[in-house]
Amino acid sequence: MIFQPVIPSGGVVGWRFLQRTYDAQFQTFSSSNVNERETKYFLENISKVQTAEELVSDRRLLQVALGAFGLEGDLDNRFFIQKILEDGTNAQDALSNRLSDKRYRAFSDAFGFGPGEVRKTALVTNMERIAEDNLVAQFEVSVGESDASMRISLYAQHSLTDLAQGNSSVDTKWFDLMGLPPLRSMMETALGLPSSFAQLDIDTQLAEFKDRLFQLTGSDDLAQFADQEAVGRLTDTYLARSQIAQLQNTISPAQTALVLLGAVS
């Protein structure tokens, strides 16, 4: 039986319910026969994998490996993924370093198949973390099938905090965020930026992002999101704006106002 998350409504109200019931829902999802079987298969077999070619040749292993980084859509792109893994991350011209989506770099680094890198498939703790990350990511996918904004919100609770806690400069963190599609989408919506904004010069985007965040929070530094309360406030803003956009496509402005007033009363 396919797991169906319980999300009674959209927006902030639905998000509050999902937060309250997350542990129970995630446990139900993780303990399903399919997920337990695939996790067990991954942990029993990943240590035997010594090359990128071996990993991409085993569809079940690759599905978990990609899923952990939200890259499950590339499951059939075997040659592309093999190149990502074989190039590694050390060289500036490695494929993962040339892609705007930074999840590919994290994926390549997690397995250590590149030149001069240490293979990590035999490191039990590392592989257990990937298996767990895959379950978390797949739960988010399942939630996203009901409400895409909820999936992005769940992703942000851990990935935005991880980014914020890094040692990079203010601008580098922003560039990293811009290279993570889910976080970029969330920030654009929360700050009231149109999707066409991505077509602007990268430095112009950076300046606008920082200015808008300063107006919203009083700081343009993403380090503020090391605090979960700050992440929560941004998430609420994102969900409220997402709900407004959805409502505006279906009902009148007056009806939209009444719905939103009811949600916060």
N, C-alpha and C positions, 0 to 999 in steps of 0.2 A: 504493500500500500504506500502510495506517495504521500509524504508528509505535507500537510497544509497548515501553515502558521495561522494563528488566530489574531486577526487585527480588526477590531470592531468598527473602526472609523479611520479616516485620514487625518492629517495635520497633527497638531500638538496633542490632542486628546488621544488619538490612536497611539502616538508615540509613548505617552505616559503608560498606557496599558501594556505596550510591548516591553517597556523597561521593567515594569513590575513582574511580568510573567516570563522574562527572558530565560532565567535559569531553568525553569521547569520545561519550557518549550524547547530549549536547546538540548536538554537531556533526553527528551523524547525523540528528537531528531537524531542525535548522535547514536542512540541505542537501537535504532532500527536495524533490521537484519542486513539490509544492503550496506549501510554505512559501517557497521561493525565488520562485515566481511571484507570490504575494500580496505579499511584501515589495517586489518590483520594481514591481508595480502601484501600491502605496501611495507609494513614493518618486518615481515618475514623474508622479503625478497630484495629490498632496496640495497642491503649491504653487499649483495652479490654483484651489483652493477659497478663496472669499472671504467666505462667509457660513455660518452654522450650518445653514441650510436646505440649502445645497449639500452639506455634509458628510453630513447624515443621509439625503440622497436617493441617495447612492452607497453601496450596501450593502457593497461590498468595502472601501472606504475606512473606513467606519464600523466594520466588524468588527475591523480592525487597531487603530483608534483606541480603541475600547472595550476590546479585549483587552489592551492595554498597561496598563490599570488594573484588570484583573480584573473588568470590568463587562460581559463578553460576554453575560451573561444578559439584558441590556437591548437587544439588537440589534433586536428588534421593537417596542420602545417608542419609536418615532421622535419623537413629539410631546413626550414627557417629556424625552428627551435634547436635543431642540432647545431647549426651555425652559432646561435646565441651561446650555447653551452661550450662549444669547442673554442670559441674566441676568448672566453673568460671575461675578466673585467680589468686586468692590469694595463693593457695597452690602450692608449687614447683612441686608436682607430678600431678597437673592438666593436662589434656590431651593437652590443647592448649599450655602449657609451655614446653611440651615434644616434640612438633612438630617443625621441622626446619623452616617451613613456618610461619612467624610471623603474617600473615594476620588473622589466626585463633584466635590468642590471642586478636587482636583488635576487631574482630567480637564478641567474647564472652564478652569482657569488655563492648561493646556498649549496651548490653541488661541487664546485671546485674542479671542473674539468679543463679549465683553461691552461695555457702555457705558464709554467712556474707556480701553479696553484696546487694546494694540497686537496686531494679528493676527500670529500666529506660524507660520502654515502655509507661509510663504515662507522661513522660517529653516531652512536645510538641516540644520544640526547638531541642532537641536531635533527635527526630524522623523525623522532617522536614529536618534536616541535612542528615540523612540516606537516605531519599527519594531523595534528591538532589544528593547525592553521587552516588546513583544507576543510575540516569539519566546520570551523567558524565561518569560512568564506562561503561554503555551500549552503549553510543555514541562511546567510545573508542573501544568497541567490534565491533561495526559496521564498524569503520574505519579499524580495524584489519582484517576484512574479505576481504578488498581490498589490504591492505599492513600491514603485521604484525609489521614491524619496526616502522611504524607510530603510531600504538597503544601503543607500548612500549614508544615511545618518548612523547606522550601525558601523559601517566601515570607518567613519570619521572618529568614532569613540576611541579606537585604538591607533589608527594610522596618523591622525592629526596630532595626537599626544606624542607619539614616537618621533614625528618630525620636529615638533616643538622642543623636545628634550635634547635634540642633537647639538653638537658643538659648532655647527656652521654659522656663518655670518647671517645677518638679517636678510640681505638680498639673496644669498644662496638658498636659504630656506624657502623663500618665495619662488625661486626658480624650480626648486624641487617640487613644491606644491603644484606649480603649473604643469609639471611633467607627470602628475598623477591624476588621470582623468576624473575619478570620482570626487577627489578633494577639490579639484578645479571647478567642477560643476557645482558643487555645494557652495563654494566661496562666491562664484559668479552670481548665483541666485540670491544668497544671503545679502550680498552687497548691491543688488539691483542692477547687475550688468547684463547686457544682452549677449546671446551666444556668438553674435558677429564680432564681439569684442576681441576674440581670439585672432582675428585677421589683422589686428594692429601690430605695429612694431613691438618687439618684445620688451624694450626699455619703456615704451609708452604704457604697455600693459602693467609693468611692474609699478610705475609711478601711480597709475590709477588705482590698482589694487591697494597699495599702501595708503593712499589718500582716503579711499572709501572705508578701509578698516579703521583708520584713525578717527574718522567721523563717527563710526559706529561704537567703537570701544574706548577711544582715547589713546590708543597705541597702534603703531603700524608694525609692531614686532610680533611675529608668529610665536615667539617664545611664551607669550601669555597663555597659549593653549596647552602648556604643560599642566595647567590647573584644570581639572575636570569640570569645575563649575563654569569656567570660561567656555569650554567646549559645549557644555549644556546650553548656555545662553546663545551661542552661535547656532547650535542645532535648532533651537526653538525659533530663531529668526528665519533660518532656512526653511523650516517646515511651514511656518506661517506664510512666507512669501510663495512657497510652492503651492500651498492650498489656495491662496488668492488667485494665482495664475490659472489654476485648474477651474476654480469657480467662475472666473471671468469669461471662460470659454463656453460656459453652459447656462449661466443665469445672469440676471441684471445686477448692476452695482448695488442697488438697495438690498436685494436678497443676499448678496455676498456679505454686506455689512451685518445683517441680522445673524447669519450663520456664524461669522467670526465672533460677534458679541456673545452669542450663546456658548461658544467653545471656551471663552475665557471667564465666563461668569461663575 
